[in-house]
Amino acid sequence: MSAAPLSEIGGGAGWLPEASSFAPRVDRVFDGLLAASAGMALFLTVLTLVILVRYRRGSAGSRKAVRIATWKIETAWIVATTAVFLFFFVQGTSVYLEMRRIPAGIEAINVVGRQWMWDVRYPGGRREFNRLHVRLNTPVRLLLSSEDVIHSFFVPAFRLKQDLVPGKVVEAWFDPTRAGTYMLYCAQYCGTAHAEMTGTVVVLAPDQFAAWEGGRDGGAESGSPGLAGAARGSAIFQKYGCAQCHGDAAGSRAPRLAGVYRGPVRLADGRFVLADDQFLHDAILRAPKCAVAGYAMTMPTYDGVIPEGDVLDLISYIKALPPAPASQVP
Ligand SMILES: [Cu+2]
């Protein structure tokens, strides 16, 4: 698969390569803005040239003071330009909101950016560097974070660009609409080898994707199917001794984790927060800032101790835990 040629050129109805459901919609806004700007530039250029020629020194053009009601022209101009740009605003906002409306019920692929590579971990257990395999016409959900500095996950053919800020867990999604191999870039200057922080996104037809998932594509460097994502998180859970306090046999020293994901949590300072990906991420790395009501804060800070990718695996593990009986929910 490594020899697959890039599919950047051609394809799609537009004049730029289009390989996701966002691409035509983003392009419509872009093309409209480009046409409006070009039309305006052309209008002003022609107007300037006409005036230059007509009123050149010695020409017969009238120099009398203009006496017309300019308020009509001004009002028409303000109304017309406001309407045009409000139209673009509505179009752009609607595409942006669609990009931010992450489809529910899809297991996320965890992606960590670090100087200078992309670490991709699939829910099925595979792990790849600088390559992302996805199934054609199937929405893909990404959970992204950075290990060190600000990176930006950028796939031009999908019109997808998401910044990764250290300490933040962000989501992104796309629906690939054309099979092929597309360039993945880091779009944020992130140090010496920033320009080499590139990769590819491979969009496969369903049968090819199934073969890849099963490890039958012959691509050894695709990474062998390993532990499933949640199982990998479980191993990390054991490795750091988390079960000593969060396990079933630990009594009530620390909150139970089963069923906690996307539920409300009451903090020691009385606030209620939603236990989303960001909260779990912070609670693992900087526990004292996320002290839960009713428990003594004994958990150390794991910031700089547990690698970012392992934190995302831990979150996958917590999400996969079966819901606890109501009496055990913290
Ligand atoms: Cu980078």
Boltz pocket constraint, residues with backbone or C-beta under 6 A from the ligand:
constraints:
  - pocket:
      binder: B
      contacts: [[A, 113], [A, 114], [A, 116], [A, 150], [A, 151], [A, 152], [A, 186], [A, 187], [A, 188], [A, 189], [A, 190], [A, 194], [A, 197]]
      max_distance: 6.0
